[in-house]
Amino acid sequence: MMIFLTFLIFSGALFAAAYYVWAVPANESQNVVRQRMRDLRARATQRRSIASSDLIRREQRGAFAFVGDFVAWVGLLRRLQEFIEQANLRYRAADVFAVSIVTGVAIYLLLGVFGLSLFLLRLLLAFVFAALPAFYILRVRARRLKKFEEQFPDAIDLFNRSMKAGHNIQSGLETVSEETFDPVRMEFRKVIEEMALGSPLEDALHGLGKRVPVIDLKFFITGLILQRQTGANMVGVLDNLSLLIRERLNLAAKMHAATAQQRFSAGLLCGMPVVVGLGFWFLKPEYIYLLYTDETGSKFLSYAIVSEILGILIIRKIASPRF
């Protein structure tokens, strides 16, 4: 009876999480469109002024906003929301946090149903599965920032050519927003849109630096602000910055190619315990059975999982030099 009740709780939590992830955002989008149409009809009927509050930027609360209010004092959701925006995803931090909690609880109960009795191992596996949404966000963010960094030298050259042709800073930024590729074009287009809505250039550039935390972009923004405030000639400085970025990316590519064999060996060593464990699971399941049914075996399995995760993180840190 207890197993059946646990299965029902897990199923209910899983379906609730799926509903909130897929159905709630769609319903919210439809409600926003309906509300927008009602506002337009109301303004047309009452003959209101066109210059109303349409240009005010509002932030919509997610489906799990109450969870965000509960843990906002920690600062965790604020940092998570910054990562989501930097990854250019349309999630809300409260929703991701709630889905992670539901996933962790569901995995913990499911492992109990399948007979895993050790509390520490169940808690560790539940934490790993609960952290998967955050890992996905961080991976998308890192891939997007890397792509931005690779395209940024071309954007600087394009901006410098525009400045040498006699255009002002805003015209140079517009050229970058039109002639480059995403994600550079997308981010600079946001700067142009903010300036068109009345935002000062300094505030729009600081917003760009917050959305794209790349050190080279911060140098670029600082140079533009100094040029605007002091009238200095920053073309030569930006040329040197573009050359420096290209040389650093070239050095990183050479290092990546030179360490390919070592990284392959590290990946092989990290993946070998998992492959061997799966092989014994299918060929000799009695060898693996004691690792999650016996208390001593569960402790050894917990130690092995923690050691494997720490080893992967250390090897990844060593094999990923920063330039």
VENGIUR-V115531 format. One record per pair of residues at least 12 apart in sequence whose ideal C-beta (glycine too) atoms are under 6 Angstrom apart, sorted by sequence separation. I is the first residue (numbers start at 1). GAP is how many residues later the second one is. D is the distance in whole Angstrom. If there is no record, write none. Layout:
BEGIN
I:GAP:D
I:GAP:D
END
This chain:
BEGIN
81:12:4
176:12:5
177:12:4
209:12:5
80:13:4
159:13:5
162:13:5
191:13:5
108:14:5
223:14:6
173:15:6
177:15:5
77:16:4
205:16:5
159:17:5
191:17:5
108:18:4
158:18:6
173:18:6
174:18:6
107:19:5
155:21:5
158:21:6
187:21:6
104:22:4
107:22:5
219:22:6
202:23:6
155:25:5
187:25:6
68:26:3
103:26:6
104:26:3
67:27:5
103:27:5
65:29:5
155:29:5
216:29:5
62:30:3
64:30:4
67:30:6
100:30:4
64:31:5
67:31:5
62:32:5
63:32:6
62:33:5
100:33:5
151:33:5
64:34:4
148:35:5
273:35:6
148:36:6
96:37:5
24:39:4
144:39:6
270:42:5
20:43:5
266:49:5
87:50:6
84:53:6
87:53:4
266:53:6
83:54:6
87:54:4
86:55:5
263:56:5
87:57:6
83:58:5
148:64:6
152:64:6
149:65:5
252:71:5
163:72:6
251:72:6
160:75:5
248:75:5
160:78:5
17:82:5
156:82:5
17:85:4
157:85:6
156:86:4
13:89:5
153:89:5
14:92:6
153:92:5
13:93:5
153:93:5
10:96:5
10:99:5
10:100:5
6:103:5
6:107:5
3:110:6
55:142:6
116:176:5
121:177:5
118:180:3
121:181:5
120:182:5
END
